[in-house]
Amino acid sequence: MNDTSTGNPGTLARGLDIVERVAAAPGTTVQRLATDLGLSRSAAYRIVGALRERGYLVGETELRAGPVVLRLGLQAMDGLDIYTVGPEPLRELVAETEETAFIAVLDDDQMCYVMQEEGPQVVKVVSKLGSRAPLHASALGKAYLAALPAAEAEAVVDRIPLTGYTAATLTTPAALHADLARTRTAGWALDDAEREPGVRCVAAAVRGAGERPVAAISVAGPRDRIVAAQPAIVTAVRRTAARLSAALGAAPPPDLP
């Protein structure tokens, strides 16, 4: 951005807001950005122009994230230890379960998908890298929450919206806390059509040094298919999570062979 824009912290914040909006909703127009962010059209055009010049945005009428955003995102993921150690175990998990597997990390009280390995089935579950899953309505989120110290998990549950997505979504703190207690005992989390009808997901937390969760790994697929193979999938997910955790400096769970 030019000297005038960079000299104003408010303008910098607006520029970041614009990049985030466009990344989340490709095809957004400058007029829509101005309306959503409370900017004048002239200010919106000026900031978008500066971002376009630097490669953060591309497009004229419909805006999209530019190559600089992609490059920075890839560089950021390269800096994540889980991104370094995750690919091979993720591929092996898919080979074992024949279902799509994911790794996600915490991002602003949501789980952000950073890795995905698609299963070989014709009918399968996939997610867009960079998209987010709610903590309370995803196996990834519940696995991560359950791995936090109990008081910390309770504080998170108290502040996040427990939005209902399907009839199976846990929308009360009591129901979610009960599910997290089961997850802590079992060592794995379940999403039984709680965010998407007909989809079932099994997940486990990945821990780092100090035993804190740093990510979660999951396998997802059509509900009937996951139910039929669930014991084997649970074992595979937990073993893969333990393998990743060990690579990141955590001790293996005592109940895993």
Beta strands, then each sheet from edge to edge (+ up, - down):
strand 1: 57-58
strand 2: 64-65
strand 3: 100-106
strand 4: 110-117
strand 5: 132-134
strand 6: 189-192
strand 7: 199-207
strand 8: 213-222
sheet 1: 1+ 2-
sheet 2: 5+ 4- 3+ 8- 7+ 6-
end
